[in-house]
Amino acid sequence: MNHTFHIPVLGLGYSVDTPLKVARYGISSVASIVNDELTERMRKFHSEANGLPYEPITKNETDSRAKRITAYLDMLKVLVDKQFSNLQQESFSEGNDIHNYFEFLPENSILKSRYLKMIALPEGTEKEKLQEELRKEMKAGDIDVNIMSKVDKANYNKDNENIGNDFTDALASMRGFANSTLRSSVVISAGLNPRLYTYMDNCMDFYPDENGIIKKSITLKVSDFRSALIQAKMLAKKGLWVSEFRVESGLNCGGHAFATDGFLLGPILEEFKTKRAELLAELSGIYFSALSARSITSDLVPSLKITAQGGIGTPEEHTFLLNYYSLDSAGWGSPFLLVPEATNVDEKTLEALCVATKEDYYVSNSSPLGVLFNNFKNNTMEEQRLARIAKGRPGSPCLMKFLVTNTEFTELPICTASREYQNHKIKELEKMELSPEDFVQKFDAITEKICLCEGLCTSTYLKHGILKEKESTAVSICPGPNLAYFSRQYSLKEMISHIYGREIIPFKMSRPNLFVNELEIYIDYLKKDFSAHINELNAKKAKYFEKFSEQLLNGINYYKELIPELKLQTDIATQELRHQLLVAEEKLRLITKDLSLSLA
């Protein structure tokens, strides 16, 4: 790996074709394969734009979801391979794109130092020889894919008959990836899905071939060590190796958020760091036993990478995470939403993000999955949601149906963001004879849900000019709160230079340290959650709050001891960090005091 950062998955459409924009420069990124309608439309767009043949795969075809995903991923590989080959063969004449490949590299890259040596040489045989050596060392970035394990609805035929477990959404997505020509990684997120893991037994590219090479690797996106170990052991028992644990902050991230019972990023990474060798040894033993049971021979111990993402904003934070926790890479997600060269954000949404304040980013209950969701106030999906309520028609039409899970009112599942569900739920609410305050509170909870299947794709359609007639123009976007500090659109070069400390991007307001920022988000979350339950506090919830508070306090004490390792540039910065931790500790103390009084 030449780069020390990667671009994580961004919504459904925001990074769906990011590999076509950055992979030729050696930068790895993740594309979502949750929405096969999106992948099919993007395959049509890019095929036509690049002169490739395109045969549509209709929804009516057998196994259409898997086929669509395979076709899209195969197209990505064809185009990235072509882009990279063309780049690799360019001359080193001034102004050619091949220079960007090397100039984007971090300053401590051996490959970059050899490139700079080549640049300094006079024209001649030695320079030409070094240029050929540099070309051979070039490597395209990985085209990784994301599957949300819990987005796994059953599918039905025209007679409303379930077509079988192998055709649920997550399994069909996995089959689409497994059947593709990619040699990259599937990033599995959103928790444990035993049925999906069992299905992966059938995907031979996840197993070592006769040379011990694993063509397709597995990355688990996790938010604590314990869950990571449980999932990895389940897979190892099937002879499936987890090549990477991608640790993400529970709340200081984009998209769906998981509060992790108060476990903070620093202590979580510390546990991975101290137990890394132990983890490798335990998983290796289970893995090789499982391979032996399958009559697969392999002596090669696979690599085990640890990476982290969520809320990283400065080159100092980037470097510290890599060095102190021995990470293999760090993910920069939300900041790339402001890089049009890398992601798909429509112009109106881009402008709104550039002028946004901290208050415009918030954790919501708007996801139909029933999981916390990082939201942005000034998106057009929110405007549409409020307009529909004002017209007496709350909810969305629900055309995609990827998040249908509820059977309160229907035999087949429907989505809690749908007009059908919200109408049923509001009618039920009207019969409950609630006080006006309670009615409004419950009404708002029902109508807060939004359609993510369409909203997280619309910006991509708008940017590429492929929005269909009568399709909604409402955009949903789910950046992490860290984006509040970035103030404008950036070029790809600017953002990469910022990550590596060559050209620092100024923030539009004072920004706390990564760890303090996350800590403050967690304390605010705890305070709101406690306030919401204060009038109906039971023993189970009280115990949860106590454990949550205890973990946050442990995190604060950990960060106090970590301060010398951070090697902040000035004494003033060190004092400010200590002060911020003390302020956070006092806020937490007040919450725990209120909790004690409530239990008295």
N, C-alpha and C positions, 0 to 999 in steps of 0.2 A: 504494500500500500504506500503510494507516494504522498498522498494527502493525509492530514491528521484530523480532518473533519468530514462529515457526511451530511447529506440533506435528508432528513426523515420524511415519512409520508406526511402530506399536508392535505387534510380533508379527503374528498373523493377526486376532485378534478384539478386541484391547485398544483399537484406534482405528477399528474397522470402521464405527462410526456416530458417531464424534466430530464430524463436520460438523454433525450434527443438534443437537449440544450447544453448539457454539461459533461456527459460521459466521455466525449472525445478528449476532454482536458484531463482525464484521469480522476474525475470526481464521481463518487458513488452516490446514488439517490434511490428513493423508494417510491414506487408507483402503486396506488391503490387498485386492487382488482375486485372490489366489492360490487361495483355497478357495471354489469356487462353491457347495458345499453350505452353507457358512456364509452367503454372501450371499443364497442362496435362503431360508434359514430366517429371516434378519434382515428380508428383504423381507416375508415373511408376518407377522412380529411387528409391524413398524412400520406396515404397511398396515392391519392389523386395529386397531391402537391409534389410528390416525388416520382411520378410516372410509374408507379407500381400497379400491377393488376389488382382489381378489387372485385370480389364476389361476395355479395351480402349473405350473412348467416341470419336467417329469420328466427324469431322466437318460437316458431312452430316446429322447427327441426328438432329431432331427437338429440338430447344432450347439448342443446344450443348454447347454454351458458358456458360450459367448459370449452366448447369449440370456439366461441367468440373470444374468450380470454386467451386461448392458445394462439389463435390467429393474430391477435393484437401483439402479444409478447414476441412472437416470431417476427412480426413486422418491425418492432422496435429493435430487435437484434440485427436484422438485415440493414436497417438504416444506420444504426450506431456503428456497425462494422464498416460500412461504406464511408461514413464520416471520418472514422478514426484512420482508416487506410489512406484516405486522401490527405489527411493532416500529416500522417507519418511520412508520406512521400514528398511533401512540400520541400522546396529548397529553403535554406536559411537566409534567403534574401530579406533585406529590411522590409518590414511591414507585413510579412507573411504570418498566418495564424499559428504556425508551429512554434513561434516564439512565445505565444501566450501559454502554451502547454507548460513550458519550463518556467516562465516568469511567474505563473500562478503558484508554483510550488513554495513550500515554506523555506525560510532562510537556512534552516539546519539540514535541509535535504542534500544528501550526497549527490544525487542526480543533478540538482540545481548547481552545486558547486562545480561539477564537471561541465555543465552548460556554460557557466560564467567563464570558466577557463577556456572553453572553445571560442567564445565571443572575443576574448582578449588576444587570441592567436592571430598572426598575420595569415593572409590567404596562402594556401599551399597544401601539401600532402598531409601534414600532421593535422591540420584543421579539418580536412575532408574525412580523414580516418576517424577522428573523434566525433564528427557529425553522424557517421554511420553507426558508431557505437551507441550514441545517444538515441538514435531511432530505434535500435533493438531493445533499449531499456524502457521505452514508452509502453504504457499499458492503459487501456480504456478503463473508465470507472465501471463499477458493477451496476447492472440493471436489476435491482432488488424489487420485490413485490410485497405488499401488505395484505394479509387476510385477518379480518376481525373475527375471532373464533365464535363469538356469541351472535354474529349476524348469520344465522344458520336456519332460516325458515324452511319448512317443508314445502314442496311444490306439488301442484295438482294438475291433472289433465282436464280436458273440456267437460268431463262428466263429474268433476270435483272428487276424483279418486286420487289418493296419495300415490305418487309415482315411485316412491321408495326412498330409503335412507341414503343411498348412494347419490341421489339427485338433490339433496338439500343444498342450500346456497354455499355454505363454507366448504363442503366436500367437493362440489362442482368447481369451485374456485381453485381448490387444491389440485384437482385433476387437470384443470386448464393450465396451471403452472407446471405440473409434473410432465405433461405431454409436450411442453414447449421445448424449443432448442436452447433456451437460456442455460447458462452455467453460472448461477448466482444463488441468492438466498431468499427464502420466504420469511418475512417478519411476521410472526404470529402474535397478535395483540388481543387485549380485552379478555384475558383470563383463560381458564381451563375448559377444554371441550374434549372429553374422553373419546367421543365418537369420531371426531376429526383425527385424533392421534391414532386410533385403531385403523382408520381408513388409510393413513399414510404408510401402513404396512405394505400396501399394494404398489407403492410408487418406488420402483427399483433405483431411480436416480438418487434417492436419499441414502442408499447403501453403497459401500465401497465396491468398485469394479475389480477386475483381476489384477490391476496395478495398485490397488488400495486408494484410488482416487474417488472422492465423493463429488459427483457432478452438480448436485443441488444441495445446498446446505440449509440448516434450520437456525433461525434467530428467534429467541424469545424476548419480547418486550415485557419487562417486569418492573415492579415498583418496590420489591423487597426481596431479601435473600431467601427466606423460607419458601415463598411461593415458587421462586425460581428453581430451588432444589427439588421440590415436589414434582413440578412439571418435567424437569430434565430427567429425573429418575424414571418417571412413567415412560418417557420416550426411549431412554437407554435400555429399558427392559424389553423393548421391541427391536433393539438393534439400531435405533435412530439417535444420531449424535447431535447435540446442540452445539453448534460452532460458535455461537455468540450470545451472551446475555446483554441485552440493550436496556440499561437501567434508566428509567425516566422519572423525573420528579412527579409526584402524585398530583399536585395542583398547579405548579409553576410550569405549565406546558400548554400546548394547543390541543384542540379537540376534546375528547372525553377525558374526564379527570377522576382520579381515584384518591381519596384522602388518606389511605394507608394507615389508619389508626394513629396518626401523628408521627410516623417515622419520616425523618428528614433525609435529604439527599446525601449529605456528608456522612452521617453515621451508617447509612446503607452502603455507600461506596467503601467505607472503612471495613465493613464486614466482608464484602467481596474481596477486598485487598488482602486481608489477613487470612481468609479461608480459601484463597484461590488454589493453592497447591492441594489442599485437602479435598476441595471440590473436584479437581481434575482426577485425583486418584480414585475417589469413590465412584464417580461416573464412569471412569475407564474400566474399572472392574466389572461393573454391571453390563456395560456396553459390549466388551469382548466376550463375556459369557453368552450374551444374547446372540452375537454374531456366530459363535461356535454352534449354538443350538440350531441355527439356520444353515449350517454348513458353509458359512462364509469365512474365508481365511483372509486375515489382514493383520500385519504386524505394525502398521503405521499408527502411531498415536495421533489422532486428529488435534488440530489446534483448538484452543478455547479462548475466545476473545471476550474482553469486558469493555463495553463502551457506555457512555452516558449522554443524556440530553435533557433539555428542559431549562429554559431561563438563562442560558449562557449569553453574555453580552459584550465581554471585553476580551482582548487578546491575553491579558493577565489571567483571567479566569480560565480561559481555554488551556493555557500552558500549565497552570497549576493543577487542573484536573488530570491532564495527561501525565504529568511528572509525579505528583504526590500519590495518586491512586493507581499508577501504572496502567492507565487506560490505553487501548489500542486506537481509539478514535473518539471524538466528541461531536454530537449532533447539533447543528444550527438549523432550526426549522423556521419559526415565525419571521425572523429578520429577512429571510429570502422571499417572503411575500411582497416585499418592497423592491424586489429585483426582477423587473419584467423580462429580462433575458433568461431567467431561470424558471419562473412559475407563471401560472395563469390567473391573473387578477384583473378584472375589468377596470376601465379608467375611473368610473364613478367611485367604486369601492377603494381603489388605490388612493384617490384624493382624500376620502374620508379617513383612511388609516393614517395618512401623513399628518393630519391636523388633530388627531384624536388625543384625548387626555387619559390619565390613569383611570378615571371614573367611567370611561367608555368601555372598559374591559371588565367583565364580571363572570363569575361562575353561576350558571343557571341550571334549572331543571327542565330545559326545553327539549332535551333529547327523548324521543319515544322509547329508547332502550331503558329508561328509568335510571340512567347513570348521569352524574354531574357532567355538565358540558360547558366548556369555556366559550363565552359568547361576546359579541361586539354590538353595542347598542345602536350604532349608526349604520346598520345594514338594511337593505331594502326588504329583506324577509320580515324584519320586525315591523316595518311600515305596513306591509301587506297583512300581517297577522292582526294588527290593531284595526286596520280598515275593515277586515272581514268581521271582526267582533262588532264594530260600529254599525255595520249593515245587518246585524242579526244573523250572520252566516259564519260562525267561527269554524276553524278547522280547514284542512286542505283536501283536495279531491282524492289524493292517494292513488297515483297512477303507477308508480314503480313497485310498491308493496314489498320492499326489502326488509322493512322493520315491523311487519305485522306479527304481533305476539299475543294480543288480547282476545279472550273468548268470553268476556262477561255477558255480551249481548248477542253473540252470533255463534253459529256452529264452527265456521272457519275463522281463523284469526284475522283481526283487523288491527290497524295502527292507531295508537292513542293520539296521534296528531291529525287523524282523518276527521273529516266533517261528520261521517257516519258515527264514529265513536263519540265525539264530543256532543253531538245532538242527543244521543242516548244518555250520556252521563249528565248533561245539563237537565234533561227531563227528570231524571232520577233525583237530582239535586233539588229541583223545584217542589218535589213532593215531601221533602224532609222537614219543612217548617222551621228553618234555621233563623237565627237572628240576622239582621242585615249585614253585620260585620262578618259573621261566620260564612254567610252565603257568598259574599264578595271574595273572601279568602279562598274558599273551595272552588269557586268559579274561575278565579285567576289561575289556580293550580291546574285545572283542567285545560284551559285555553292557552297556557304557556307553551305547550308542546308545538313544535314546528316540523315541517317536512324537510328532513335533511337529505333524502334521496334526490330530490330535485335541487334544493337550495345550494348544496355543496358542489353541484355540477354547473349551474347556470353561468357562473362567472367564466368558466372555460368556454362554454358555447358562445357567450357574448364576445370574448376576446378573439375567437377564431371565426366569428361571423357565421356560425352554423346553428343558431337558435331557430327552431321551427316556428312557423306561423301559429299564432294562438298559444304558444308556450309561455309560461310565466317568466317574467324578467326579474323576479325577486331573487336576490342573492343572500345566501347565508355564508358567513365566514367565521372561523373559530380559532383566531390567533391566541397565543399565550400572552399573559399580561406584560411580559418583557418587551413586547413590541411598542408599548406606550412611550418608550424612551427614544425611539428612532423617529426622525422627523421628515424624511423625504424619500423619493425614489433613488435607488442606487444602481450603478452598473455592476455587472458581475465582478469586474476587476476591483472596484471599490470595496465590495463586501469581502472578497477573499483577502484583499490587502489589510482590511480591518481585522479579520480573524487572526492573521499572522503578524499583526503589529507593525506593518509597514506604513499604513496610512490610517490614522485613527479617526473614526467617525465621531463627531461631537454629538452628545445627547441633548435633547431639548429641555431636559430638567435634570436635577441632581438624581443620580441613580445609586441605590444601596448596593452593597456587595451581593453577589448571586445567592449566597447562603442566607443572608439577612432578608433579602427580598422574599425568598421562599418561606422563611420563618414567619414573616409578617402576614403573608397570604394564609398560612395555616392558622395563625392565631385569630385572624379575622373570620375565617371559616368556622373555627370552634365557637367563637362568640355568637355568630349568627345562628349556628345550629343549636347551641344551648338556649338562646333566647326563644327559638321556635318551639322548644319542648319544655320550657320552664313550668308551664301550667299543667302539664301531664307527664311529669317526670316519674318514670318507674325505676325499679332497682336495676334492671338490665341496662337501661339507657344511662343511668347515673354511673354505673361501673364502666361503661364505654367512655364517658366523658373523663372519668378519673384516669383511665389508662391512656387516653389521648393526651391529656395534660401532662402526665408523667413522662411520656415519650418526648413531648416538646421540651420539657425541662431538661431531660437527658441530652437532647440535641443542643440546647443552649450551652450546657456545661461542656459538651464536646467542642463546640466552636470557640469557647473561651480558651481552651487548651490548645486549639489549632492556630490561634492568632500568630504566634511566632513563626509557624511554618508558612504562613501566607506571604511573609516577607514584603509587606506593604512598603511603598516607596518613601513615605514620610511618617514621622512620629504623629503628626496631626491625623493622618489617615488611620493609624492604629488606634489612637484615642477615640476617634469617631466610631470605629467599629465596636470598640468596647462599650461605648455609650449606647449604641444602637441595640446591642445585646442586653444591656441592663434595662433599657426602656421596654424591650420585648418581654423580659422576665417579669417586670412589674405589671404589664398588661395581663400576662398569664396568671400572675398571683391574684389579681382582682377577680378574674374569671373563676379560679378555683375557690376563692373565698365565697363568691355568690353561689357556687355549687354546694359548698358545705352548709351555707345558710338555708338553701332550698331543701336539703336533706334533714335538717335539724327538726 
